[in-house]
């Protein structure tokens, strides 16, 4: 089933998505992104038209045991070294700003 991208992805939708993910986009960026997203959806629509009836499903090639890494406990970065890279820290933890409502910052 093909999606009509020119009717689905418009500048209002891009502005709405930007609002939801807290991006401050200029009018030029909104126009650019809406055009790029329409092109992506148009391309996916074209792919949906390809007849793949006779194409077998993809199967991952077998991997030999030599290609897998050992799954075990390994040394990690020291806490002080890690915290030295954090912009803010408090009581030995990385402090981040409140992203979702319901919490208090401070």
Beta strands, then each sheet from edge to edge (+ up, - down):
strand 1: 89-90
strand 2: 93-94
sheet 1: 1+ 2-
end
